[in-house]
Amino acid sequence: MSQLNLIPNLHQFGINQTLHRIYLDIKTKTSVLTPFNILRNEYDSRVLLAESIIVGDVPETYYFYDDLNIDSILDAN
């Protein structure tokens, strides 16, 4: 018995690009019959099927607020 799942993945890639990847998750159960035993295993794999970079327009301005705190803001008055 095998199980297949498609996994889309979007990741920010620069200020105007997005990296788009599509993975295939494969789960398989195998059995090997020997004269004295049956050996069973399960295997999980992830395979990259497609990858592309989606390019957008370059913005006229760009702001990065992750490191901004109240102490770093200047009073403009």
Sine and cosine of phi, psi and omega as CSV:
sin_phi,cos_phi,sin_psi,cos_psi,sin_omega,cos_omega
0.00,0.00,0.76,-0.66,0.02,-1.00
-0.85,-0.53,0.48,-0.88,0.04,-1.00
-0.75,-0.66,0.77,-0.64,-0.03,-1.00
-0.86,-0.50,0.72,-0.69,0.04,-1.00
-0.70,-0.71,0.72,-0.70,0.12,-0.99
-1.00,-0.01,0.75,-0.66,-0.03,-1.00
-0.86,-0.51,0.96,-0.28,0.10,-1.00
-0.99,0.16,0.52,-0.86,-0.03,-1.00
-0.61,-0.79,0.83,-0.55,0.07,-1.00
-0.91,-0.41,0.70,-0.72,-0.04,-1.00
-0.62,-0.78,0.72,-0.69,0.04,-1.00
-0.90,0.44,0.74,-0.68,-0.09,-1.00
-0.70,-0.72,1.00,0.10,-0.08,-1.00
1.00,0.04,-0.13,-0.99,-0.06,-1.00
-1.00,0.06,-0.23,0.97,-0.03,-1.00
-0.67,-0.74,0.36,0.93,-0.04,-1.00
-0.73,-0.68,0.47,-0.88,0.07,-1.00
-0.77,-0.64,0.76,-0.65,0.05,-1.00
-1.00,-0.02,0.86,-0.50,-0.03,-1.00
-0.92,-0.40,0.85,-0.53,0.03,-1.00
-0.81,-0.58,0.56,-0.83,0.09,-1.00
-0.83,-0.55,0.85,-0.52,0.00,-1.00
-0.95,-0.30,0.42,-0.91,0.12,-0.99
-0.89,-0.46,0.89,-0.46,0.10,-0.99
-1.00,-0.01,0.79,-0.61,-0.03,-1.00
-0.86,-0.52,0.80,-0.59,0.10,-1.00
-0.85,-0.53,0.83,-0.55,-0.08,-1.00
-0.74,-0.68,0.64,-0.77,0.13,-0.99
-0.94,-0.35,0.74,-0.67,0.01,-1.00
-0.83,-0.55,0.44,-0.90,0.08,-1.00
-0.70,-0.71,0.70,-0.71,0.06,-1.00
-0.87,-0.50,0.83,-0.55,-0.02,-1.00
-1.00,-0.08,0.87,-0.49,0.08,-1.00
-0.92,-0.40,0.21,-0.98,-0.02,-1.00
-0.87,0.49,-0.44,0.90,-0.08,-1.00
-0.90,-0.44,-0.09,1.00,-0.14,-0.99
-0.33,-0.94,0.27,-0.96,0.17,-0.99
-0.87,-0.49,0.85,-0.52,0.01,-1.00
-0.98,-0.17,0.81,-0.59,-0.02,-1.00
-0.86,-0.50,0.64,-0.77,0.04,-1.00
-0.61,-0.79,0.41,-0.91,0.14,-0.99
-0.86,-0.51,0.68,-0.73,0.00,-1.00
-0.83,-0.55,0.69,-0.72,0.09,-1.00
-0.86,-0.51,0.75,-0.66,0.03,-1.00
-0.65,-0.76,0.50,-0.86,0.12,-0.99
-0.83,-0.56,0.83,-0.56,-0.06,-1.00
-0.88,-0.48,0.74,-0.67,0.07,-1.00
-0.98,0.20,0.89,-0.46,-0.01,-1.00
-1.00,-0.02,-0.68,0.73,-0.08,-1.00
-0.52,-0.85,0.50,-0.87,0.03,-1.00
-0.54,-0.84,0.75,-0.67,0.05,-1.00
-0.53,-0.85,0.39,-0.92,0.06,-1.00
-0.93,-0.36,0.85,-0.53,0.02,-1.00
-1.00,-0.08,0.88,-0.48,-0.07,-1.00
-0.98,-0.19,0.77,-0.64,0.06,-1.00
-0.95,-0.33,-0.12,-0.99,0.04,-1.00
-0.96,0.29,0.52,-0.85,0.08,-1.00
-0.98,0.22,0.82,-0.57,-0.02,-1.00
-0.94,0.33,0.48,-0.87,0.04,-1.00
-0.95,0.31,-0.54,0.84,0.07,-1.00
-0.73,-0.69,0.41,-0.91,-0.02,-1.00
-0.59,-0.81,0.78,-0.63,0.01,-1.00
-0.84,-0.54,0.70,-0.71,0.03,-1.00
-0.86,-0.50,0.94,-0.34,-0.14,-0.99
-0.98,-0.22,0.07,1.00,-0.09,-1.00
-0.88,0.48,-0.63,0.78,-0.05,-1.00
-1.00,-0.10,0.17,0.99,-0.06,-1.00
-0.99,0.16,0.76,-0.65,0.12,-0.99
-0.74,-0.67,0.14,-0.99,-0.11,-0.99
-0.90,0.43,-0.48,0.88,-0.01,-1.00
-0.96,0.28,-0.38,0.92,-0.06,-1.00
-1.00,-0.04,-0.01,1.00,-0.01,-1.00
-1.00,0.02,0.79,-0.61,0.01,-1.00
-1.00,0.04,0.57,-0.82,0.06,-1.00
-0.99,0.17,0.87,-0.49,-0.06,-1.00
-1.00,0.07,-0.01,1.00,-0.01,-1.00
-0.98,0.21,0.00,0.00,0.00,0.00
